[in-house]
Amino acid sequence: MAPLENSSKVMSNQEIALSKRVLAVQPSATLAITAKSKELKAQGIDIVSLSAGEPDFDTADFIKQSAIEAIQKGDTRYTPAPGTMDLRKEIAAKLERDQNLKFPPEQIIVSCGAKHSVFNVLFALLNPEDEVLIPAPYWLSYPEMVNLIGAKNVFVETTEATAFKLTPEILRKSLTPKTKVLILNSPSNPTGSVYSKEELLALIPVLKEFPNVVVVSDEIYEKLIFDGKSHVSIAMLDEEIAARTVIVNGHSKAYAMTGWRLGYAACPNLKLAKAVGSLQSHSTSNPTSFAQPGGITALQKGDEQAKMMCETFQKRRDLFIQELSTIKELEVIKPEGAFYLFVNISKSGLSSLEITAKLLEEAHVAVVPGQPFGSDKHVRMGFATSDEQLKKAADRLRAWFQKNS
């Protein structure tokens, strides 16, 4: 058969029109910085990367072994779209054990990571006229998800004065009849702030004034809280609020399983769970079959490793803050959880995008600009790396600021 005329012609970018929604989405700044760091490293440049959003620990061998055994016994086919019932039962047991919350397994939907779970829940809840209340600074993917869905972002600024947390006064001023979802992220990425029981209790009366608001509680850093404090979910504190709170969590941070892509949404009723499950059945279908036995094992046996990681991260936090304390251009608020410092760079006179580029090119330290997180006055520095690397980063930052002050 003769080849079609011009079959080898490459189509130009102008010949395919992209959707307005996807054009409005900004690429992930964290992934972009990571990619640029790798590019420089490939050129032989020694880069200290503080940009990654994942633990630097390996997944525990006993978790890996569960997945290996699953593959070996042929557990490589489709599972139910919302995840296996065994994993959903184990998640329900975890929620009862850790949060004293009882969820039927049918109301738990396992997805390809907590990010996927957040997107599915928002997609199932939002219409174009709905408003999503997002406290700023925020995880950079929240507003992009809302943009994709076609709803409206409403950013609520918080500052160091409130430890980057909502107060009842700030919340009341921000809620409107159009508010459909409030996103709470505790512990927070990027700030590391953690809501206490008392702080969450203070928000509840305000939320009760707006009975149509659904709380999406992103608790992915739950196991990484410092200074002897414990995680509190807003769903634990009031039955009425629990009935309209979706808990999102996953395996990535607590059990060093970022690449396994296991997250879940615990829905307050079966109607929402079925909607999320139906959506997932038409998009990704089920989470990876042989990752799910690993997820079960992590929930059953992984908390000791999570505790060890948390203790290590706390020591690194304290070390890094001490190292940075001698740099007058940087102001650091001590995070209560996660593994990030959200550093105020206002005294430098540079925007977060400008200083990020300079630090990478000139100091060979990769940080993440705060601008896509909702604050151009900050940069995010992760401390999920070794003491040696943190000290090296601090030395390079100190030298750069001394040179450019």
TORTORKE-781835 format. One line per 5 residues: number of its first residue (from 1); their letters; for each residue x, y, z of C-alpha. Coordinates in nm, 2 decimals. Each point is the difference from the previous one (the first is absolute). Layout:
<sites>
NUM	a	X/Y/Z  ...
</sites>
This chain:
<sites>
1	maple	0.00/0.00/0.00  0.14/0.34/-0.10  0.05/0.24/0.29  -0.25/0.28/0.05  0.11/0.33/-0.15
6	nsskv	0.18/0.22/0.26  -0.04/-0.28/0.26  0.33/0.10/0.16  -0.09/0.37/0.04  0.02/0.11/0.37
11	msnqe	-0.30/0.20/0.11  0.08/0.35/0.13  -0.12/0.12/0.34  -0.25/0.23/-0.16  -0.19/-0.28/-0.16
16	ialsk	-0.14/-0.14/0.33  -0.20/0.23/0.22  0.03/-0.08/0.37  -0.29/0.05/0.25  -0.02/0.33/0.19
21	rvlav	0.00/-0.19/0.32  0.33/-0.18/-0.06  0.16/0.31/-0.13  -0.09/0.17/0.33  0.19/-0.26/0.20
26	qpsat	0.36/0.08/0.11  0.26/-0.27/0.00  0.11/-0.11/0.35  0.28/0.22/0.12  0.14/-0.27/0.22
31	laita	0.03/-0.24/-0.29  0.15/0.27/-0.21  0.27/0.09/0.26  0.07/-0.37/0.04  0.04/-0.04/-0.37
36	kskel	0.24/0.30/-0.03  0.20/-0.14/0.29  0.04/-0.33/-0.17  0.10/0.18/-0.32  0.28/0.19/0.18
41	kaqgi	0.11/-0.32/0.18  0.03/-0.17/-0.34  0.24/0.27/-0.10  0.22/-0.09/0.30  -0.11/0.28/0.23
46	divsl	-0.04/-0.09/0.36  -0.36/0.11/0.10  -0.14/-0.02/0.35  -0.37/-0.06/-0.06  -0.25/0.12/0.26
51	sagep	-0.28/-0.02/-0.25  -0.13/-0.35/0.03  -0.34/-0.07/0.16  0.08/-0.35/0.11  0.19/-0.18/0.28
56	dfdta	0.35/-0.10/-0.08  -0.05/-0.33/0.17  -0.06/-0.33/-0.19  -0.32/-0.19/0.04  0.03/-0.26/0.27
61	dfikq	0.10/-0.35/-0.12  -0.30/-0.17/0.16  -0.23/0.23/-0.20  0.20/-0.08/-0.32  -0.02/-0.37/0.07
66	saiea	-0.38/0.01/0.00  -0.01/0.15/-0.35  0.26/-0.25/-0.12  -0.20/-0.29/0.13  -0.31/0.14/-0.16
71	iqkgd	0.17/0.02/-0.34  0.14/-0.35/0.04  -0.34/-0.15/0.07  -0.16/0.17/-0.30  -0.17/0.29/0.17
76	trytp	0.04/0.21/-0.31  -0.35/0.04/-0.13  -0.27/0.26/0.04  -0.14/0.05/0.35  -0.32/0.18/0.08
81	apgtm	0.03/0.37/-0.12  -0.01/0.13/0.36  0.27/-0.24/0.12  -0.02/-0.35/0.15  -0.23/-0.05/0.29
86	dlrke	0.29/-0.13/0.21  0.18/0.34/-0.04  -0.32/0.20/0.06  -0.07/-0.20/0.32  0.36/0.06/0.12
91	iaakl	-0.04/0.38/-0.06  -0.33/-0.01/0.19  0.18/-0.17/0.29  0.28/0.26/-0.01  -0.26/0.29/0.01
96	erdqn	-0.17/-0.16/0.30  0.33/-0.07/0.17  0.16/0.34/-0.06  -0.29/0.24/-0.02  -0.28/-0.19/0.17
101	lkfpp	-0.21/0.03/-0.31  -0.21/-0.28/-0.14  -0.02/-0.02/-0.38  -0.17/-0.29/-0.18  0.26/-0.13/-0.25
106	eqiiv	-0.25/0.08/-0.28  0.05/0.37/0.08  0.37/-0.02/-0.06  0.14/0.05/-0.35  0.36/-0.09/-0.06
111	scgak	0.16/0.20/-0.28  0.34/0.05/-0.17  0.14/0.22/0.28  -0.16/0.26/0.22  0.03/0.26/-0.28
116	hsvfn	-0.22/-0.22/-0.21  -0.24/-0.03/0.29  -0.03/0.38/0.05  -0.07/0.05/-0.37  -0.26/-0.28/-0.01
121	vlfal	-0.18/0.15/0.30  0.00/0.35/-0.13  -0.12/-0.12/-0.34  -0.29/-0.19/0.16  -0.10/0.31/0.21
126	lnped	0.05/0.31/-0.21  -0.21/0.19/-0.25  0.13/0.30/-0.20  -0.17/0.26/0.23  0.14/-0.16/0.32
131	evlip	0.28/0.16/0.21  0.28/-0.19/0.16  0.15/0.17/0.30  0.38/-0.06/0.01  0.21/0.14/0.29
136	apywl	0.32/0.14/-0.14  0.28/-0.10/0.00  -0.13/-0.32/-0.16  0.12/-0.31/-0.17  0.04/0.11/-0.35
141	sypem	-0.22/-0.27/-0.16  -0.32/0.10/0.17  -0.08/0.31/-0.21  0.11/-0.17/-0.32  -0.25/-0.28/0.07
146	vnlig	-0.27/0.25/0.05  0.09/0.18/-0.32  -0.02/-0.33/-0.19  -0.34/-0.07/0.14  -0.12/0.34/-0.09
151	aknvf	-0.10/0.12/0.35  0.13/0.32/0.18  0.30/0.02/0.23  -0.04/0.23/0.30  0.34/0.05/0.17
156	vette	0.00/0.10/0.37  0.33/0.15/0.10  0.17/-0.11/0.33  0.33/0.12/0.13  0.27/-0.08/0.26
161	atafk	-0.22/0.20/0.25  -0.24/-0.29/0.01  0.26/-0.27/-0.07  -0.15/-0.02/-0.35  -0.33/-0.13/0.14
166	ltpei	-0.36/0.11/-0.04  -0.17/0.17/0.29  -0.38/0.01/0.06  0.01/0.37/-0.10  0.18/-0.06/-0.32
171	lrksl	-0.22/-0.29/-0.09  -0.33/0.18/0.06  0.11/0.29/-0.22  0.08/-0.24/-0.28  -0.30/-0.23/-0.02
176	tpktk	-0.29/0.09/-0.23  -0.32/-0.17/-0.11  0.20/-0.12/-0.31  0.27/-0.17/0.21  -0.03/-0.38/-0.07
181	vliln	0.34/-0.13/0.13  0.25/0.10/0.26  0.34/-0.16/-0.04  0.19/-0.06/0.33  0.35/-0.14/-0.02
186	spsnp	0.15/-0.09/0.34  0.29/-0.06/0.02  0.05/0.25/-0.28  0.20/0.00/-0.31  0.18/0.24/-0.04
191	tgsvy	-0.01/0.16/0.35  0.02/-0.30/0.23  -0.28/0.16/0.22  -0.21/-0.24/0.20  -0.35/0.08/0.13
196	skeel	-0.05/-0.08/0.37  -0.32/-0.14/0.14  -0.09/0.34/0.15  0.06/0.18/-0.33  -0.22/-0.24/-0.19
201	lalip	-0.27/0.02/0.26  0.00/0.38/-0.04  -0.08/-0.04/-0.37  -0.29/-0.24/0.04  -0.27/0.26/0.11
206	vlkef	0.09/0.21/-0.30  -0.04/-0.30/-0.24  -0.33/-0.08/0.16  -0.13/0.34/-0.12  0.06/-0.13/-0.36
211	pnvvv	-0.16/-0.35/0.00  0.07/-0.06/-0.37  0.38/0.03/0.02  0.19/-0.33/-0.03  0.33/-0.03/0.17
216	vsdei	0.28/-0.18/-0.20  0.25/-0.08/0.27  0.34/-0.09/-0.16  0.18/-0.20/0.27  0.28/-0.15/-0.20
221	yekli	0.28/0.12/0.24  -0.19/-0.13/0.30  0.28/-0.22/0.13  0.26/0.27/-0.02  -0.08/0.23/0.29
226	fdgks	0.28/0.12/0.24  0.06/0.09/0.36  -0.22/-0.27/0.14  -0.32/0.14/-0.15  -0.27/-0.22/-0.16
231	hvsia	-0.21/0.03/-0.31  -0.36/0.12/0.04  -0.25/-0.03/-0.28  -0.29/0.24/0.00  -0.23/-0.29/-0.06
236	mldee	0.09/-0.14/0.35  -0.15/0.30/0.18  -0.36/0.05/-0.11  -0.26/-0.24/-0.15  -0.16/0.27/-0.22
241	iaart	0.34/0.10/-0.15  0.10/-0.37/-0.03  -0.31/-0.06/-0.22  0.14/0.25/-0.25  0.37/-0.06/0.02
246	vivng	0.20/-0.21/-0.25  0.33/-0.13/0.14  0.27/-0.03/-0.26  0.32/-0.19/0.10  0.24/-0.25/-0.15
251	hskay	0.32/-0.20/0.03  0.25/0.23/-0.17  0.14/0.21/0.29  -0.06/-0.22/0.31  0.14/-0.32/-0.15
256	amtgw	0.25/0.14/-0.26  -0.22/-0.14/-0.28  -0.02/0.29/-0.24  0.05/-0.20/-0.31  -0.26/-0.26/0.10
261	rlgya	-0.28/0.24/-0.07  -0.24/-0.10/0.27  -0.24/0.26/0.15  -0.36/-0.01/0.12  -0.30/0.21/0.07
266	acpnl	-0.22/-0.09/0.30  -0.34/0.14/-0.10  -0.27/0.10/0.26  -0.28/-0.18/-0.19  -0.05/-0.27/-0.26
271	klaka	-0.14/0.23/-0.26  0.33/0.20/-0.03  0.21/-0.32/0.02  -0.19/-0.15/-0.29  0.04/0.32/-0.20
276	vgslq	0.37/0.01/0.05  0.03/-0.37/-0.07  -0.20/0.04/-0.32  0.22/0.28/-0.12  0.31/-0.20/0.07
281	shsts	-0.14/-0.30/-0.19  -0.01/0.22/-0.31  0.34/0.16/0.04  0.28/-0.21/0.16  -0.20/-0.30/0.11
286	nptsf	0.16/-0.18/0.29  0.32/0.08/0.19  0.28/-0.24/-0.09  -0.09/-0.35/0.10  0.32/-0.11/0.16
291	aqpgg	0.06/0.34/0.18  -0.31/-0.06/0.20  0.13/-0.29/0.21  0.30/0.22/0.08  -0.24/0.26/0.11
296	italq	-0.17/-0.24/0.24  0.33/-0.10/0.15  0.10/0.36/0.05  -0.31/0.07/0.19  0.04/-0.31/0.21
301	kgdeq	0.37/0.02/0.08  0.14/0.33/-0.13  -0.06/0.25/0.29  0.33/-0.08/0.17  0.19/0.10/-0.31
306	akmmc	-0.22/0.31/-0.03  0.08/0.10/0.36  0.38/-0.05/-0.07  -0.03/0.22/-0.31  -0.19/0.27/0.20
311	etfqk	0.27/0.00/0.27  0.27/0.04/-0.27  -0.18/0.28/-0.17  -0.04/0.19/0.32  0.37/-0.02/0.07
316	rrdlf	0.07/0.12/-0.36  -0.25/0.28/0.04  0.17/0.13/0.32  0.35/-0.04/-0.16  -0.10/0.19/-0.32
321	iqels	-0.17/0.28/0.19  0.31/0.04/0.21  0.21/0.01/-0.31  -0.22/0.26/-0.17  -0.03/0.22/0.31
326	tikel	0.33/0.18/-0.09  -0.14/0.12/-0.33  -0.17/0.34/0.07  -0.18/0.01/-0.33  -0.20/-0.31/0.09
331	evikp	-0.28/-0.03/0.25  -0.11/-0.34/0.10  -0.31/-0.11/0.19  0.04/-0.34/0.17  -0.22/-0.26/-0.17
336	egafy	-0.20/-0.23/0.22  -0.03/-0.28/-0.26  0.08/-0.12/-0.36  0.36/0.06/-0.11  0.02/0.35/-0.14
341	lfvni	0.11/0.34/0.11  -0.20/0.29/-0.15  0.26/0.27/0.01  -0.08/0.37/-0.02  0.24/0.16/-0.25
346	sksgl	-0.15/0.36/0.01  0.33/0.15/0.13  0.18/-0.12/-0.31  -0.20/0.24/-0.22  -0.06/-0.27/-0.25
351	sslei	-0.31/-0.19/-0.10  -0.02/-0.37/0.07  0.04/-0.08/-0.37  0.31/0.23/-0.03  0.18/-0.14/0.30
356	takll	-0.08/-0.36/-0.08  0.16/0.04/-0.34  0.31/0.18/0.14  0.05/-0.25/0.28  -0.02/-0.29/-0.24
361	eeahv	0.24/0.15/-0.26  0.24/0.18/0.23  -0.01/-0.18/0.34  -0.09/-0.34/-0.15  -0.28/-0.04/0.26
366	avvpg	-0.35/-0.10/-0.13  -0.29/0.14/0.19  -0.36/0.05/-0.11  -0.15/0.35/-0.06  -0.29/0.09/0.23
371	qpfgs	-0.19/0.18/-0.28  -0.19/-0.31/-0.12  -0.08/-0.08/0.36  -0.17/0.33/0.05  0.28/0.22/0.14
376	dkhvr	0.27/0.16/-0.21  0.17/0.11/0.33  0.11/-0.35/0.08  0.19/-0.30/-0.13  -0.05/-0.36/0.10
381	mgfat	0.31/-0.19/0.12  -0.04/-0.37/0.07  0.20/-0.18/0.26  -0.07/-0.35/-0.12  0.37/-0.06/-0.06
386	sdeql	0.31/-0.08/0.20  0.16/0.22/0.28  0.31/0.03/-0.23  -0.21/0.14/-0.29  -0.19/0.24/0.23
391	kkaad	0.33/0.14/0.14  0.14/0.03/-0.35  -0.32/0.18/-0.12  0.02/0.24/0.30  0.37/0.07/-0.07
396	rlraw	-0.07/0.08/-0.36  -0.30/0.22/0.08  0.20/0.18/0.26  0.29/0.07/-0.24  -0.24/0.11/-0.28
401	fqkns	-0.19/0.25/0.23  0.33/0.14/0.13  0.12/0.05/-0.35  -0.32/0.16/-0.12  -0.10/0.20/0.30
</sites>
